[in-house]
């Protein structure tokens, strides 16, 4: 099948995938793989490898599926595992708390909503947003008591900061997976840098919306002023002595430095043994491995190396589903690339080209709203968009990185009842579901729109 009928089938396939995941609760991995198989058959991809009369070899559907699956694991599997492992160790040692403390010292207690938002933004770079909210929620409650700021405003601020870096900034698995699928896995420093820049508008939007809705919605814990909350000192006591500032930052900052040096070597076209060493150390897998070593030293310094096995085991259990869903997204992308769809769209690309950067945003937002997981939205959309990048006119690393950011912006638009993070924010923020919709759901809509507007502006300037 080719032409417009194939495009219609593709749209129907995506709708069916969304229905399977959201309505019938089929696991995203199974749903994506089933849709990929069905789409491949309908698109006319041969079911076995063939050699045409002119000698051209055509991969069969099984080979296409295998290639899409394996390429994902070979390119990003280790990176995702190491990034998640670093985050788990930061949680275990209390380094996440130390990072939060460093941020609040910089911002000051007079701006508690901004402080807690930036705290969440920093902590969620290596730590999953839902875990980060659980970790930082006691500090949020202590700050509410200490500053008399609205509990809802503080909840929205914390949820905003955590969510923004969760969808924009590696080593969080979603952005890493999307970047690698889009072909910029070796430019993670660029992804990190633009992720920071693209955080500005949504950070501002989350801050203002938090203060706005905090005056109109009250949380249950505000009604119970006598509730006992832990002070910062009590939280620290639970961990014992927190790691030093350098020790807490090292697992995050050292990989960034190594990748920076590798990028400098590449841009300066430096050759020789030293350049090769910097290039090697700056490879994302190796850079994050070095970061993991610093995290392990931190764990040893906290005299918790006995927990290292369990931390690794729990981390693998956490990232396993992410890896498989990511690989399934890679399969869907390979199937699309192997079909005639890209060629047809290339010849009729006026509409898509006109949508530009908004196309990946809208597709990601639809997937996010339908099935709930930001990581699934990131990885699936990246798999769909990757073969279409030349058609959409995105060819340079900067342009493709902006596409990755647009997918990330869509991946937080919107968080509602089918998203586990929605329930974390609502429950730990002491709000009923209806208040959760007024706060978390509306806030993610506001932040998503703010983010794509900034990305659209950047796309006009950066090439």
Secondary structure, 3 states (H helix, E strand, C coil): CCHHHHHHHHHHHHHHHHHHHHCCCCCHHHHHHHHHHHHHHHCCCCCCCEECCCCCEECCHHHHHHHHHHHHHHHHHHHHHHHHHHHHHHHHHCHHHHHHHHHHHHHCHHHHHHHHHHHHHHHCCCCCHHHHHHHHHHHHHHHHHHHCCCHHHHHHHHHHHHHHHHHHCCCCHHHHHHHHHCCCHHHHHHHHHHHHHCHHHHHHHHHHHHHHHHCCCCCHHHHCCCCCCCCHHHHHHHHCCCCCHHHHHHHHHHHHHHHHHHHHHHHHCCCCHHHHHHHHHHCHHHHHHHHHHHHHHHHHHCCCHHHHHHHHHHHHHHHHHHHHHHHHHHHHHHHHHHCCHHHHHHHCCHHHHHHCHHHHHHHHHHHHHHHCCHHHHHHHHHHHHHCCHHHHCCCCHHHHHHHHHHHHHHCCCCCCCCCHHHHHHHHHCCCCHHHHHHHHHHHHHHHHHHHHHHHHHHHHHCC
